[in-house]
């Protein structure tokens, strides 16, 4: 589905009926963040997503809910087919950028490239993502993403490899509290010769 030839969707069709949805980019950034939240259960994520998208729980049957979530994913992917290359539905690697952590860089990139003030602008999610994918390479956001996603060639000079590794560490997206706690637990078990399965179970 092309945004150049079709109206931007503001409703989803479920069981033959059209339901208005929240289409502004802010809502879908919130959905992205809650999907990535390791402290929420899958059911909590689904329920919260439904409320953010529809404003309530408008469906009664399980079949309608399944169709609704399929339509939500379709909208989230901006009408694109699922990717098989390891990229996420939103179109970016989880290690490339974070809406939460990189908010300032994204804001600055939109101001620099498009003169769009995201704090004062209403943008459809599909418009926002199209502009985000096309952010010019001379922005700070693009430079940082370049460092994060760069593969360090073993044949590079040592100083060059060291520089890129330092940049990767400097701009790495901070991990969640749950991830940090898991790493600490694993380290403690390994250092003290314990059973690693007690941590992973």
SERO-4910 file (N, C-alpha, C, O; in steps of 0.05 Angstrom, whole numbers):
BEGIN
 pado doro    nc1    nc2    nc3   cac1   cac2   cac3    cc1    cc2    cc3    oc1    oc2    oc3
  Unk    A     17    -24      0      0      0      0     18     25      0     35     27     17
  Unk    A     14     43    -18     30     66    -22     17     91    -10     -7     96    -14
  Unk    A     32    106      6     21    131     18     19    152     -4      6    173      1
  Unk    A     30    148    -27     28    167    -49      2    164    -65     -7    183    -77
  Unk    A    -10    140    -64    -34    136    -80    -59    128    -64    -80    126    -75
  Unk    A    -55    124    -38    -78    117    -21    -80    135      3    -60    145     13
  Unk    A   -105    141     12   -108    157     36    -95    143     60    -95    119     62
  Unk    A    -84    159     78    -72    148    102    -94    136    120   -113    151    126
  Unk    A    -92    111    127   -114     98    143   -117    110    171    -97    113    185
  Unk    A   -141    115    179   -147    125    205   -168    107    218   -179    113    240
  Unk    A   -175     85    205   -193     65    215   -183     38    208   -168     35    188
  Unk    A   -190     18    223   -184    -10    217   -210    -26    214   -229    -22    229
  Unk    A   -210    -44    194   -233    -60    189   -231    -87    203   -213   -102    197
  Unk    A   -249    -92    221   -250   -117    236   -277   -129    234   -297   -117    241
  Unk    A   -279   -154    223   -304   -168    219   -324   -151    203   -348   -151    209
  Unk    A   -314   -138    183   -331   -123    165   -339    -95    175   -354    -81    161
  Unk    A   -330    -88    199   -338    -62    210   -313    -45    214   -292    -55    221
  Unk    A   -316    -19    209   -293      0    211   -293     12    239   -313     22    249
  Unk    A   -269     12    251   -265     24    278   -244     46    276   -222     41    267
  Unk    A   -251     70    286   -231     92    287   -208     84    305   -212     71    325
  Unk    A   -184     93    298   -160     87    314   -145    113    319   -148    133    305
  Unk    A   -127    112    339   -108    134    343    -85    130    323    -70    111    325
  Unk    A    -82    149    305    -62    146    283    -38    163    287    -19    162    271
  Unk    A    -38    181    307    -15    199    311     10    184    320      8    164    334
  Unk    A     33    193    311     58    179    316     64    176    345     77    156    353
  Unk    A     55    194    362     61    191    391     49    166    403     62    152    419
  Unk    A     24    160    395     11    135    405     27    111    397     31     92    414
  Unk    A     37    110    373     51     86    363     80     84    374     91     62    375
  Unk    A     91    107    381    117    106    395    113     94    423    129     78    432
  Unk    A     91    102    436     84     90    463     80     60    460     89     45    477
  Unk    A     67     51    439     63     23    435     89      8    431     93    -13    441
  Unk    A    107     21    415    134      9    411    148      5    437    160    -16    442
  Unk    A    147     26    454    161     25    480    149      4    498    164    -10    513
  Unk    A    122      1    499    111    -19    517    116    -47    506    118    -66    522
  Unk    A    117    -51    480    123    -77    468    151    -86    477    156   -110    482
  Unk    A    169    -66    479    197    -73    486    202    -73    516    224    -78    525
  Unk    A    181    -68    532    183    -67    561    185    -96    573    165   -110    572
  Unk    A    208   -104    584    210   -131    594    195   -136    620    192   -159    628
  Unk    A    186   -115    633    173   -118    658    142   -121    655    128   -126    675
  Unk    A    132   -119    631    104   -123    626     99   -151    615    115   -161    599
  Unk    A     77   -163    623     70   -189    612     58   -186    584     50   -164    577
  Unk    A     58   -207    569     46   -206    542     17   -197    542      9   -181    526
  Unk    A      2   -207    562    -26   -199    564    -29   -169    570    -46   -156    559
  Unk    A    -12   -159    588    -12   -130    594     -6   -113    569    -18    -92    565
  Unk    A     13   -123    554     20   -109    529     -3   -108    510     -9    -87    498
  Unk    A    -16   -131    506    -39   -132    487    -62   -115    497    -73   -100    481
  Unk    A    -69   -116    522    -91   -100    533    -85    -70    531   -102    -55    522
  Unk    A    -61    -62    538    -54    -34    537    -53    -24    508    -62     -2    503
  Unk    A    -43    -41    490    -43    -33    462    -71    -28    451    -76     -9    437
  Unk    A    -89    -46    459   -117    -44    450   -129    -17    459   -143     -4    444
  Unk    A   -124    -10    484   -135     15    495   -123     39    481   -137     58    475
  Unk    A    -97     38    476    -84     60    462    -94     64    434    -98     86    425
  Unk    A    -98     42    420   -107     43    392   -136     50    389   -143     68    374
  Unk    A   -153     36    404   -183     39    401   -195     57    422   -218     66    419
  Unk    A   -181     62    443   -193     78    465   -209     63    484   -218     73    505
  Unk    A   -214     37    478   -230     20    495   -227     -9    486   -208    -15    471
  Unk    A   -244    -27    496   -244    -55    487   -270    -60    471   -290    -70    482
  Unk    A   -270    -54    445   -295    -55    430   -303    -83    420   -324    -86    407
  Unk    A   -287   -104    426   -293   -130    414   -300   -150    436   -291   -148    459
  Unk    A   -317   -168    429   -327   -188    449   -316   -216    443   -307   -229    462
  Unk    A   -316   -224    418   -307   -251    412   -277   -252    408   -264   -233    401
  Unk    A   -266   -276    414   -237   -280    411   -228   -277    382   -207   -267    376
  Unk    A   -245   -287    364   -238   -284    335   -235   -255    327   -218   -249    311
  Unk    A   -252   -238    338   -250   -209    331   -225   -198    343   -212   -181    330
  Unk    A   -217   -207    367   -193   -197    378   -168   -205    362   -150   -189    357
  Unk    A   -168   -230    353   -146   -239    336   -144   -223    311   -122   -214    303
  Unk    A   -166   -218    298   -166   -202    274   -158   -173    280   -144   -161    264
  Unk    A   -166   -163    303   -159   -135    310   -129   -133    314   -117   -114    305
  Unk    A   -117   -152    327    -88   -151    332    -72   -155    305    -51   -143    302
  Unk    A    -83   -171    287    -70   -173    261    -71   -147    246    -52   -139    233
  Unk    A    -94   -132    249    -96   -106    236    -78    -85    249    -67    -68    236
  Unk    A    -75    -87    275    -57    -69    290    -29    -73    280    -14    -53    275
  Unk    A    -20    -98    277      7   -103    267     10    -93    238     31    -82    232
  Unk    A    -10    -96    222     -9    -86    195     -5    -56    195     11    -45    180
  Unk    A    -20    -42    212    -18    -13    214     10     -5    224     23     13    214
  Unk    A     19    -20    245     45    -14    257     68    -17    236     87     -1    237
  Unk    A     65    -36    218     85    -40    197     82    -21    174     95    -22    154
  Unk    A     63     -2    177     57     18    156     48      4    130     55     13    108
  Unk    A     32    -17    133     21    -30    110     40    -48     95     34    -58     74
  Unk    A     64    -52    106     84    -69     93     82    -98    102     70   -104    123
  Unk    A     92   -115     85     93   -144     93    114   -148    114    134   -133    115
  Unk    A    111   -168    131    132   -174    152    159   -179    139    161   -191    117
  Unk    A    180   -169    152    207   -172    142    219   -199    151    214   -208    174
  Unk    A    235   -211    134    249   -236    140    278   -232    145    293   -251    147
  Unk    A    287   -206    146    316   -201    148    325   -195    176    347   -186    180
  Unk    A    307   -200    196    315   -195    224    307   -167    233    310   -162    257
  Unk    A    298   -150    215    290   -123    224    263   -125    237    248   -143    232
  Unk    A    257   -105    253    232   -105    268    210    -93    251    215    -81    230
  Unk    A    185    -98    260    162    -89    245    163    -59    240    153    -50    219
  Unk    A    173    -44    258    173    -15    255    193     -6    234    193     17    226
  Unk    A    211    -24    225    229    -18    203    257    -12    212    274     -5    196
  Unk    A    264    -16    238    290    -10    248    299    -32    267    283    -44    281
  Unk    A    325    -38    267    336    -57    285    334    -47    314    337    -23    319
  Unk    A    328    -65    332    326    -58    360    352    -46    371    351    -30    390
  Unk    A    374    -54    359    400    -44    369    408    -18    354    428     -6    362
  Unk    A    393     -9    335    400     15    319    391     40    333    407     59    334
  Unk    A    367     41    342    358     65    356    335     58    375    322     37    373
  Unk    A    330     76    393    308     73    413    292     99    413    303    121    416
  Unk    A    266     97    410    249    121    411    253    135    438    253    160    439
  Unk    A    255    119    459    258    132    486    285    144    490    287    168    497
  Unk    A    306    129    485    333    139    491    343    159    471    358    178    478
  Unk    A    334    157    446    343    175    424    323    197    418    324    209    397
  Unk    A    305    203    436    284    223    431    296    250    423    286    262    404
  Unk    A    316    258    437    328    284    430    341    284    402    338    303    387
  Unk    A    355    262    395    367    260    369    346    259    347    350    271    325
  Unk    A    324    245    352    303    244    332    290    271    328    285    280    305
  Unk    A    285    285    350    274    311    349    292    330    333    283    344    315
  Unk    A    318    330    340    337    347    326    339    341    296    342    358    280
  Unk    A    338    315    290    341    306    262    317    317    245    321    326    223
  Unk    A    293    315    257    269    325    242    270    355    239    262    366    218
  Unk    A    280    369    259    283    398    257    303    406    236    299    424    220
  Unk    A    326    392    236    348    398    218    341    391    189    345    406    170
  Unk    A    329    367    185    324    357    158    298    368    146    297    374    122
  Unk    A    277    370    162    251    377    151    239    402    163    218    411    154
  Unk    A    252    414    182    242    438    196    214    431    209    196    448    209
  Unk    A    212    407    220    188    398    233    193    397    263    211    383    272
  Unk    A    177    412    278    179    411    307    160    389    317    136    393    317
  Unk    A    171    366    324    154    344    332    138    348    358    119    334    363
  Unk    A    146    368    374    131    373    398    106    389    392     88    390    408
  Unk    A    105    401    368     82    418    361     67    408    337     47    420    328
  Unk    A     76    386    325     65    376    300     49    350    304     56    333    320
  Unk    A     27    349    289     12    324    288     19    309    262     16    320    240
  Unk    A     29    285    265     37    269    242     25    241    244     25    229    265
  Unk    A     14    232    222      5    204    220     30    186    224     52    193    215
  Unk    A     26    163    237     48    144    241     62    137    216     87    136    216
  Unk    A     48    134    194     61    126    169     77    149    158     99    145    146
  Unk    A     68    174    161     84    197    152    109    199    169    131    203    158
  Unk    A    106    196    195    129    198    213    150    177    206    174    184    204
  Unk    A    142    152    201    161    131    196    174    135    168    198    129    165
  Unk    A    159    145    149    171    150    122    193    171    125    214    169    112
  Unk    A    188    192    140    208    213    144    232    203    160    255    210    155
  Unk    A    226    187    181    248    176    197    266    158    181    291    159    185
  Unk    A    255    141    164    272    123    148    290    139    129    311    129    121
  Unk    A    281    163    121    297    179    102    313    201    114    323    219    100
  Unk    A    318    199    140    334    220    154    362    221    140    375    200    138
  Unk    A    371    245    132    397    247    118    420    237    135    419    237    160
  Unk    A    441    228    122    464    217    135    481    237    151    498    229    167
  Unk    A    476    263    146    493    283    160    481    292    187    492    310    199
  Unk    A    460    279    196    449    285    222    463    269    244    475    248    238
  Unk    A    461    279    268    474    265    291    461    238    295    475    219    302
  Unk    A    435    236    290    421    211    293    432    190    274    438    167    283
  Unk    A    436    197    249    447    178    229    476    170    237    483    147    233
  Unk    A    491    189    246    519    183    254    520    163    277    536    144    276
  Unk    A    503    167    296    502    149    319    493    121    311    504    101    320
  Unk    A    472    120    295    462     94    285    484     80    270    487     56    271
  Unk    A    499     96    254    521     84    239    542     71    257    551     49    251
  Unk    A    548     83    280    567     71    299    555     46    311    569     26    313
  Unk    A    530     47    319    517     24    332    516      0    314    520    -23    323
  Unk    A    511      4    289    506    -18    270    531    -26    255    530    -46    239
  Unk    A    553    -12    258    577    -18    243    589    -44    251    591    -51    275
  Unk    A    597    -60    231    612    -84    236    642    -78    234    651    -68    214
  Unk    A    656    -84    255    685    -77    257    700    -99    242    700   -122    250
  Unk    A    714    -91    221    730   -109    205    755   -117    220    770    -99    229
  Unk    A    761   -143    224    785   -152    238    811   -141    224    832   -139    237
  Unk    A    809   -135    198    833   -126    184    838    -96    187    857    -86    176
  Unk    A    820    -82    201    824    -53    205    849    -49    222    856    -66    239
  Unk    A    863    -26    219    885    -19    237    875    -19    266    852    -12    271
  Unk    A    892    -26    284    884    -29    312    872     -4    324    851     -5    338
  Unk    A    883     19    318    873     45    328    845     50    318    828     61    332
  Unk    A    841     44    292    814     48    280    794     30    293    771     38    300
  Unk    A    801      4    297    783    -14    311    776     -5    339    753     -6    348
  Unk    A    797      5    353    793     14    380    774     38    381    757     41    398
  Unk    A    778     56    361    761     80    360    731     72    355    714     82    369
  Unk    A    726     55    336    699     46    330    686     31    354    663     34    359
  Unk    A    702     15    367    692      1    391    685     20    413    664     16    426
  Unk    A    701     40    417    695     61    437    669     76    430    653     82    447
  Unk    A    666     82    404    641     95    395    617     78    399    596     87    408
  Unk    A    620     52    394    598     33    398    590     33    428    566     33    434
  Unk    A    609     32    445    604     32    474    592     58    483    575     59    500
  Unk    A    603     80    472    594    107    481    564    111    474    549    123    489
  Unk    A    556    102    450    529    108    440    511     83    443    488     84    432
  Unk    A    519     63    456    502     39    460    477     46    474    477     63    493
  Unk    A    455     33    466    429     38    479    430     25    507    435      0    508
  Unk    A    424     39    528    425     27    555    405      4    556    383      6    546
  Unk    A    413    -17    570    396    -40    573    376    -35    596    381    -18    613
  Unk    A    355    -50    596    334    -48    617    345    -57    644    366    -71    646
  Unk    A    331    -50    665    338    -58    692    338    -89    694    355   -101    706
  Unk    A    318   -102    681    315   -131    682    340   -144    668    350   -164    678
  Unk    A    348   -133    646    371   -144    632    397   -141    648    413   -159    650
  Unk    A    400   -117    661    424   -113    678    424   -132    701    445   -142    709
  Unk    A    400   -136    713    399   -154    737    405   -183    728    418   -197    743
  Unk    A    395   -191    705    401   -218    695    431   -221    691    442   -242    698
  Unk    A    444   -201    678    472   -203    673    488   -205    699    507   -221    702
  Unk    A    480   -189    720    493   -190    746    490   -217    758    509   -228    769
  Unk    A    466   -229    757    461   -255    768    478   -276    755    490   -294    768
  Unk    A    479   -275    728    495   -294    713    525   -291    720    539   -311    723
  Unk    A    535   -267    723    563   -262    730    569   -274    757    589   -286    761
  Unk    A    551   -268    777    555   -279    804    556   -309    804    573   -321    818
  Unk    A    538   -322    789    537   -351    788    563   -362    776    575   -381    786
  Unk    A    571   -350    754    595   -360    740    620   -355    757    638   -372    757
  Unk    A    622   -333    771    645   -327    787    647   -345    811    669   -351    821
  Unk    A    624   -354    821    624   -370    845    619   -400    840    615   -416    858
  Unk    A    619   -408    814    617   -436    807    590   -448    812    588   -472    817
  Unk    A    569   -431    811    542   -441    816    529   -454    791    542   -458    771
  Unk    A    503   -460    793    488   -472    772    474   -451    756    457   -437    767
  Unk    A    482   -447    731    471   -425    714    442   -430    708    427   -410    703
  Unk    A    432   -454    709    404   -460    703    385   -448    724    362   -443    718
  Unk    A    396   -442    748    378   -430    769    372   -402    762    352   -391    771
  Unk    A    389   -389    746    384   -361    738    366   -360    714    350   -342    712
  Unk    A    370   -378    695    355   -378    670    328   -391    671    312   -388    653
  Unk    A    322   -405    693    296   -419    695    274   -400    701    251   -408    704
***
